[in-house]
C-alpha cells in the first residue's frame, strides 16, 4: 500500500509539474506580444503624426526654395551687370581716344582752312586791280595755300569705334541717354562734313582746277620740290626763308580778272567758309560734349 501511495504521489507530482510550467510561460508570451502590439501602435501613431504637415511647414519650405532661386538669379544678374560695366568702360576708353584725336585734328584743319580762306581773300583782291606780269612772293604763297593745296583743309574723322558702337549694338552699354543721343548727332555731323567736302571737290573740279591749269607756274613748282621734298614742305620752307623765287602767271594778258574773281569768291563763300562755320563747327561742339560726358562717367583723362 505504501508503495502504491508513493507511486501515485509521484505520478501526481509529475503530472502537475507541466501544468504549472505552462501556466508560468503563458503570461510571459502574452506580455511580449502585448508589448510588440503596443510598440507597433506607437510607431504607427508616430509615423502618422510626422507625415502630417501644417501650413507653417509648407510656408518655410517655399520661402527657403524661393530665397535659393532668388539668390541664384541675383548672383547671375550681378555678374552680367559687372561684365557690362567693364565692357562699357573699355568701349568708353577707346571711343574717348578716338574722339580726342579727332578733336585735335579738327582744330588743325580749321586753322588750315582759315589760312586758305585768307589766301583766297588776298587773291580775290589782287586779281581785281593788281599787276599780273610781275607778281610778288606773297602772291605765289597765297596761290599755293589758296587754290593749289587741298588735303591740308580736308577733314576725315576716324570712325572705327563710332561704327562699332552703332553696328554691333554696343551703344546699349552706355546707360547715359545724353551720351547715346550725342553719338547719333556725331554720326549726322560727320555725314554732313563729307557731303560738304564732296561739294567742294565738285566745285574745285569745275572752277578751280581749270584756273590752276591756266595760270600756274610749273617751273616754280619744280623749284619747290628740289631735293625730293613734297610741295607742302617746299612752300613752308620758302615761306620761312628770305629767298625770292620768280612766279610767272601764264599768259597774263589773256587773264579774265572778273571771271577769276567770281570763281574764287564762290569757292570761298559757298564752300570753304560755309563748311567750316556750320558743319565742322557742329562736329567740334558735339565732340567736345561727348568728351566731357565720357570723362565724367568713366573717369578718363
Beta strands, then each sheet from edge to edge (+ up, - down):
end
